[in-house]
């Protein structure tokens, strides 16, 4: 494989840059970037009471609704799309 030097390397590099620029222009024309039209921030804040304390072995124990509980995490992940629609 032959390597370019001097003027040939400069021309090849410039052609590559122009090709990449064209690639970005074509990509934006085919698939334009997503722009949000209506940004809505929910003002509702739901308080989930939780209390975390250490047991006799210094292991954290959570009571109430806590992300430390794997069951709660599973419920949130399984119902994420429904929760997202409602917010």
BELHURA-V494262 format. One record per pair of residues at least 6 apart in sequence whose C-alpha atoms are under 7 Angstrom apart, sorted by the first residue. I is the first residue (numbers start at 1). J is the second residue. D is the distance in Angstrom with one decimal. If there is no record, write none. Layout:
BEGIN
[[I;J;D] [I;J;D]]
END
This chain:
BEGIN
[[42;87;6.6] [48;65;5.9] [49;64;5.8] [49;65;6.3] [50;62;6.7] [50;63;5.5] [50;64;4.5] [50;65;5.6] [50;66;6.0] [51;62;5.6] [51;63;5.3] [51;64;6.7] [52;60;6.4] [52;61;5.5] [52;62;4.3] [52;63;6.4] [53;60;5.6] [53;61;5.4] [53;62;6.6] [54;60;4.5] [54;61;5.8] [55;61;6.6] [62;68;6.8] [66;72;6.9] [67;73;5.8]]
END
